[in-house]
Amino acid sequence: MTAPHIDVEAELARIKEKKRREAEAAGATTKPNEGAFGKAAARTWPKMDAAAYHGLAGEVTHLIEPHSEADPVAILLQFLVCAGNVIGRVPYYQVESDRHHVNLFAALVGTTAKARKGTSMGRIRAIMKIGDERWNSDRVKGGLSSGEGLINEVRDLETARRPTRSGRYVILRLLLSHQRPCYCGRRLAEDNC
């Protein structure tokens, strides 16, 4: 027994016409999404404006880019986030009454195992390790799976005011690098944090 032949083009046209009639009956004035059933518009990868690559962050990005599979925007973003975390919240640029610190929050989104999000982080961490090895080893955390894990990493701010037994001060900066942030958020919500 053979499967019945389906005219895909005719079926798509039928579905598209049905959607148009439904939208018309509902009083919609816009066309239904052409991309869903019609020919999808050709997509081009967005390009970052050259001004974004200004200064040291741009120089680092341009040095790494030819030798990495990571997207240059991801490299730039990882550099800015890591550098801001290493520097901390002490320096700022003031605009009127607002202080703009160098810390950033970012989420890189891409296809699992193909987008090279971790590759961009690895390249930048190798550079940051040269500048602050202790930050790289002690204050970059991943694999967070519970609210208790987060609380453990940011607990007891009093210890920052006095040295530890080794004579070193606690570094309050924390960079959470999670490969699947949606999983982390779901776990934190389950823990009622």
Backbone torsions as a table, in degrees:
resi	resn	phi	psi	omega
1	MET	NA	128.7	-179.6
2	THR	-100.7	151.8	178.5
3	ALA	-70.5	143.5	179.3
4	PRO	-65.2	145.3	178.1
5	HIS	-75.0	130.8	178.1
6	ILE	-116.4	127.2	175.6
7	ASP	-82.4	100.3	-173.9
8	VAL	-60.5	-45.0	-179.7
9	GLU	-59.4	-43.8	-180.0
10	ALA	-66.2	-39.1	179.7
11	GLU	-65.9	-42.1	176.8
12	LEU	-63.8	-40.1	178.1
13	ALA	-64.0	-40.1	178.2
14	ARG	-62.8	-45.2	-179.9
15	ILE	-65.0	-41.7	179.5
16	LYS	-62.0	-43.6	179.0
17	GLU	-65.0	-39.5	178.1
18	LYS	-62.0	-44.5	178.5
19	LYS	-63.0	-38.9	179.4
20	ARG	-63.6	-44.7	179.5
21	ARG	-64.2	-40.9	178.5
22	GLU	-62.7	-42.5	179.3
23	ALA	-65.8	-40.3	179.4
24	GLU	-65.1	-42.1	179.6
25	ALA	-65.4	-31.6	179.3
26	ALA	-82.1	-3.9	178.2
27	GLY	84.9	17.8	179.7
28	ALA	-71.4	141.5	179.7
29	THR	-102.8	-8.2	179.6
30	THR	-102.6	157.3	178.1
31	LYS	-74.4	150.8	173.5
32	PRO	-64.5	163.2	-177.2
33	ASN	-57.7	110.7	179.7
34	GLU	-65.5	-32.0	-176.8
35	GLY	-66.5	-27.9	-175.6
36	ALA	-73.0	-38.7	-174.9
37	PHE	-124.7	-18.5	178.3
38	GLY	-96.3	-163.0	177.5
39	LYS	-73.7	127.6	179.4
40	ALA	-72.1	139.8	177.4
41	ALA	-65.8	142.6	178.7
42	ALA	-63.8	127.2	-178.1
43	ARG	-101.1	136.3	175.6
44	THR	-115.1	147.3	179.6
45	TRP	-68.2	129.6	-178.5
46	PRO	-64.5	146.8	178.9
47	LYS	-111.4	134.7	176.8
48	MET	-77.9	140.2	177.4
49	ASP	-62.1	142.6	-177.9
50	ALA	-58.2	-28.1	-179.7
51	ALA	-63.7	-23.6	179.8
52	ALA	-67.8	-22.8	-177.3
53	TYR	-94.7	30.2	-179.0
54	HIS	-76.2	144.6	171.1
55	GLY	76.8	-158.8	-175.7
56	LEU	-60.3	-42.4	-179.5
57	ALA	-59.6	-41.5	177.9
58	GLY	-67.4	-40.0	178.5
59	GLU	-62.8	-43.7	178.7
60	VAL	-62.4	-44.8	-179.8
61	THR	-60.0	-46.6	-178.0
62	HIS	-68.6	-28.0	176.6
63	LEU	-73.0	-37.7	-177.9
64	ILE	-79.5	-39.2	-170.4
65	GLU	-47.0	-48.7	-177.8
66	PRO	-67.8	-14.8	-174.6
67	HIS	-112.1	16.4	-176.5
68	SER	-141.7	151.1	174.1
69	GLU	-83.5	-11.5	-177.8
70	ALA	-67.4	148.0	177.8
71	ASP	-68.6	138.0	-179.7
72	PRO	-60.0	-31.4	177.6
73	VAL	-66.0	-40.0	178.3
74	ALA	-65.4	-41.2	178.2
75	ILE	-61.5	-47.1	179.6
76	LEU	-60.4	-47.1	-178.2
77	LEU	-64.0	-43.8	178.8
78	GLN	-62.2	-40.2	178.7
79	PHE	-62.3	-47.8	-177.7
80	LEU	-63.6	-41.1	179.3
81	VAL	-66.4	-47.7	-179.1
82	CYS	-65.6	-44.9	179.6
83	ALA	-61.4	-42.4	177.6
84	GLY	-61.8	-37.6	179.3
85	ASN	-71.3	-39.8	178.2
86	VAL	-64.5	-43.5	-178.3
87	ILE	-67.4	-39.8	179.0
88	GLY	89.1	-171.0	-174.2
89	ARG	-98.1	16.1	179.8
90	VAL	-77.9	-57.2	-179.8
91	PRO	-72.9	150.3	178.7
92	TYR	-154.5	165.0	173.8
93	TYR	-118.1	123.4	-174.7
94	GLN	-95.8	129.8	173.2
95	VAL	-121.8	112.4	-172.6
96	GLU	53.6	-118.4	-178.4
97	SER	-97.5	1.7	-176.2
98	ASP	-99.6	132.4	175.7
99	ARG	-97.3	124.1	179.2
100	HIS	-105.4	106.0	-179.6
101	HIS	-83.5	170.6	-175.0
102	VAL	-88.5	-1.1	-179.8
103	ASN	-77.5	141.1	-179.4
104	LEU	-129.6	156.2	173.4
105	PHE	-121.7	133.5	-176.6
106	ALA	-146.9	156.3	172.7
107	ALA	-134.8	121.9	174.4
108	LEU	-93.9	130.0	-177.9
109	VAL	-120.5	132.7	179.1
110	GLY	-170.2	170.9	-179.2
111	THR	-63.2	133.7	179.6
112	THR	-60.3	135.1	177.2
113	ALA	67.0	4.5	-179.3
114	LYS	-129.6	-21.8	-172.5
115	ALA	-84.3	-12.1	177.1
116	ARG	62.6	36.2	177.8
117	LYS	-67.7	-44.2	178.3
118	GLY	-67.2	-30.8	178.3
119	THR	-62.5	-43.6	179.4
120	SER	-63.9	-39.0	178.8
121	MET	-67.4	-40.7	179.6
122	GLY	-61.7	-41.0	179.7
123	ARG	-65.1	-41.0	-178.6
124	ILE	-73.3	-39.3	178.5
125	ARG	-62.2	-34.0	177.7
126	ALA	-62.3	-36.9	177.9
127	ILE	-73.3	-45.0	-178.5
128	MET	-63.9	-31.2	179.3
129	LYS	-61.5	-34.2	178.0
130	ILE	-64.1	-40.6	-178.0
131	GLY	-78.7	-35.0	-176.7
132	ASP	-152.2	85.1	-176.5
133	GLU	-64.1	-37.1	-180.0
134	ARG	-64.2	-41.9	176.3
135	TRP	-59.8	-46.0	-177.6
136	ASN	-61.2	-39.4	-176.7
137	SER	-87.0	-33.1	-173.3
138	ASP	-103.1	-27.8	-169.8
139	ARG	-116.4	10.8	171.8
140	VAL	-110.9	116.4	-175.7
141	LYS	-123.3	147.0	176.7
142	GLY	-140.6	175.0	177.4
143	GLY	70.8	22.8	179.4
144	LEU	-63.0	126.7	-176.9
145	SER	-128.2	0.1	179.6
146	SER	-151.8	162.1	175.4
147	GLY	-63.7	-34.0	178.9
148	GLU	-63.7	-36.2	178.4
149	GLY	-62.3	-42.7	177.9
150	LEU	-66.2	-45.8	179.5
151	ILE	-59.9	-40.1	179.2
152	ASN	-60.9	-37.2	-177.7
153	GLU	-75.4	-24.8	-176.6
154	VAL	-115.7	15.8	-175.4
155	ARG	-74.1	162.8	168.3
156	ASP	46.8	74.1	178.7
157	LEU	-67.7	-16.9	178.6
158	GLU	-61.3	-33.1	-177.4
159	THR	-65.4	-16.8	-180.0
160	ALA	-73.0	-17.1	-176.9
161	ARG	-88.9	-9.6	178.4
162	ARG	-136.8	150.6	-177.8
163	PRO	-69.8	154.6	175.4
164	THR	-76.9	-179.2	-179.5
165	ARG	-59.4	-30.2	-179.7
166	SER	-78.9	-5.0	-179.7
167	GLY	89.6	-2.0	179.3
168	ARG	-95.6	149.6	177.5
169	TYR	-87.1	151.9	178.1
170	VAL	-72.5	135.5	176.2
171	ILE	-89.2	120.2	-177.0
172	LEU	-81.2	-17.3	-179.2
173	ARG	-68.7	142.4	177.9
174	LEU	-141.7	129.0	175.8
175	LEU	-112.2	113.6	177.1
176	LEU	-92.1	119.5	178.8
177	SER	-117.6	103.4	-175.7
178	HIS	-117.3	127.7	-177.9
179	GLN	-68.3	-27.1	179.7
180	ARG	-132.9	81.1	-175.1
181	PRO	-62.6	-28.0	179.5
182	CYS	-65.3	-36.2	177.4
183	TYR	-64.6	-43.3	-179.7
184	CYS	-61.4	-47.5	179.8
185	GLY	-61.2	-39.6	179.4
186	ARG	-65.0	-42.2	-179.9
187	ARG	-67.0	-40.8	178.6
188	LEU	-63.3	-38.4	178.5
189	ALA	-65.8	-38.3	178.0
190	GLU	-63.3	-32.1	-179.9
191	ASP	-83.5	2.0	-179.7
192	ASN	56.4	42.6	178.5
193	CYS	-85.6	NA	NA
